[in-house]
Amino acid sequence: MAVLPTSAFADLASRPGQRTWLHAIVRWLFITTSLGFLAAVLLAPLATVFVMALGRGISAYLDNFRDPYTLAAIRLTLLTAAVVVPINTVFGLAASWAIAKFEFRGKSMLITLIDLPLAVSPVIAGLLFVLLFGLQGWFGLWLQQHDISIVFALPGIMLATMFVTFPYVARELIPLMEQLGNDEEEAAITLGAGGWLTFFRVTLPKVRWGLVYGMVLCNSRAMGEFGAVSVVSGHVRGLTNTMPLHIEILYNEYNFLGAFAVASLLTLLAAVTLVVKTLIERTGYRRH
């Protein structure tokens, strides 16, 4: 029996039809593996949340949202996101504009500080605020003398959430602004436009989709933050419990139906955020 030389196998694999067949197998193998992994670790747990939440019917599901503590947790979560996201948006715009458009001393340090919350554990971030503003912290005595509460109160929750979410807008805008360059801004300044007019008429319209995308990511993280908020909140029921903390309390009390009901609402909010993100990616980035 004749044996084909090695070059014959190479010629066989190099044929157009053979390459197409092999590429199709590899492509579908990776697609199947990815979908199977997502179904096992993402879709199945999410489906379980809604099955458990609706296990006793719609009326029992809705009854969980009549609980005053649950309503307070929802209001606190939405309020925190409503305050944190605009503040981080302003910071992200200012920081990204400064980093992408100017050269100054301490620029690398500023970039490092922006990345810091992504590297530090949220629990450690919460402990830092306790050490700063707690009763035994650096400013604790002064705050107590002036009857100001930060830790175990709303300001502490907002500060902790702000700390862990402020990189998202800046980190989305910095590479986008660097990629777009300074040509249009320089042309506007040459024609007599001032700094603020150039920013609002030239720079901001070019990065508006990236800005909205960063805001969506920031909002999603703000609503779902657990670690840092858990440390600084004090778990005061009805006052300092956000939705993630309230879910933990309900679950620890074996109120599984209530815990999964609140978790389903938080999941729906996250799903809406992802839908907005997808629409932005499809309609916004295609224009650049």
TASULHU-V89286 format. One record per residue. N is the residue number from 1. RES is the residue in one letter. BURIAL is b if it has 16 or more other ideal C-beta (glycine too) atoms within 10 Angstrom, else e. Layout:
N;RES;BURIAL / N;RES;BURIAL
This chain:
1;M;e / 2;A;e / 3;V;e / 4;L;e / 5;P;e / 6;T;e / 7;S;e / 8;A;e / 9;F;e / 10;A;e / 11;D;e / 12;L;e / 13;A;e / 14;S;e / 15;R;e / 16;P;e / 17;G;e / 18;Q;e / 19;R;e / 20;T;e / 21;W;e / 22;L;e / 23;H;e / 24;A;e / 25;I;e / 26;V;e / 27;R;e / 28;W;e / 29;L;e / 30;F;e / 31;I;e / 32;T;e / 33;T;e / 34;S;e / 35;L;e / 36;G;e / 37;F;e / 38;L;e / 39;A;e / 40;A;e / 41;V;e / 42;L;e / 43;L;e / 44;A;e / 45;P;e / 46;L;e / 47;A;e / 48;T;e / 49;V;b / 50;F;b / 51;V;e / 52;M;b / 53;A;b / 54;L;e / 55;G;e / 56;R;e / 57;G;e / 58;I;e / 59;S;e / 60;A;e / 61;Y;b / 62;L;e / 63;D;e / 64;N;b / 65;F;e / 66;R;e / 67;D;b / 68;P;e / 69;Y;e / 70;T;b / 71;L;e / 72;A;b / 73;A;b / 74;I;b / 75;R;e / 76;L;b / 77;T;b / 78;L;e / 79;L;e / 80;T;b / 81;A;b / 82;A;e / 83;V;b / 84;V;b / 85;V;b / 86;P;e / 87;I;e / 88;N;b / 89;T;b / 90;V;e / 91;F;b / 92;G;b / 93;L;b / 94;A;e / 95;A;b / 96;S;b / 97;W;b / 98;A;b / 99;I;b / 100;A;b / 101;K;b / 102;F;e / 103;E;e / 104;F;e / 105;R;e / 106;G;e / 107;K;e / 108;S;e / 109;M;e / 110;L;e / 111;I;e / 112;T;e / 113;L;e / 114;I;b / 115;D;e / 116;L;e / 117;P;b / 118;L;e / 119;A;e / 120;V;e / 121;S;e / 122;P;b / 123;V;e / 124;I;e / 125;A;b / 126;G;b / 127;L;b / 128;L;b / 129;F;b / 130;V;b / 131;L;e / 132;L;b / 133;F;b / 134;G;b / 135;L;e / 136;Q;e / 137;G;b / 138;W;e / 139;F;e / 140;G;b / 141;L;e / 142;W;e / 143;L;b / 144;Q;e / 145;Q;e / 146;H;e / 147;D;e / 148;I;e / 149;S;e / 150;I;b / 151;V;b / 152;F;b / 153;A;b / 154;L;b / 155;P;e / 156;G;b / 157;I;b / 158;M;b / 159;L;b / 160;A;b / 161;T;b / 162;M;b / 163;F;b / 164;V;b / 165;T;b / 166;F;b / 167;P;b / 168;Y;b / 169;V;b / 170;A;b / 171;R;b / 172;E;b / 173;L;b / 174;I;b / 175;P;e / 176;L;b / 177;M;b / 178;E;e / 179;Q;e / 180;L;b / 181;G;e / 182;N;e / 183;D;e / 184;E;e / 185;E;b / 186;E;e / 187;A;e / 188;A;b / 189;I;e / 190;T;e / 191;L;e / 192;G;e / 193;A;b / 194;G;e / 195;G;e / 196;W;e / 197;L;e / 198;T;b / 199;F;b / 200;F;e / 201;R;e / 202;V;b / 203;T;b / 204;L;e / 205;P;e / 206;K;b / 207;V;b / 208;R;e / 209;W;b / 210;G;b / 211;L;b / 212;V;b / 213;Y;b / 214;G;b / 215;M;b / 216;V;b / 217;L;b / 218;C;b / 219;N;b / 220;S;b / 221;R;b / 222;A;b / 223;M;b / 224;G;b / 225;E;b / 226;F;b / 227;G;b / 228;A;b / 229;V;b / 230;S;b / 231;V;b / 232;V;b / 233;S;b / 234;G;b / 235;H;e / 236;V;e / 237;R;e / 238;G;e / 239;L;b / 240;T;b / 241;N;b / 242;T;b / 243;M;b / 244;P;b / 245;L;b / 246;H;b / 247;I;b / 248;E;e / 249;I;b / 250;L;b / 251;Y;e / 252;N;e / 253;E;e / 254;Y;e / 255;N;e / 256;F;e / 257;L;b / 258;G;b / 259;A;b / 260;F;b / 261;A;b / 262;V;b / 263;A;b / 264;S;b / 265;L;b / 266;L;b / 267;T;b / 268;L;e / 269;L;b / 270;A;e / 271;A;e / 272;V;e / 273;T;b / 274;L;e / 275;V;e / 276;V;b / 277;K;e / 278;T;e / 279;L;e / 280;I;b / 281;E;e / 282;R;e / 283;T;e / 284;G;e / 285;Y;e / 286;R;e / 287;R;e / 288;H;e
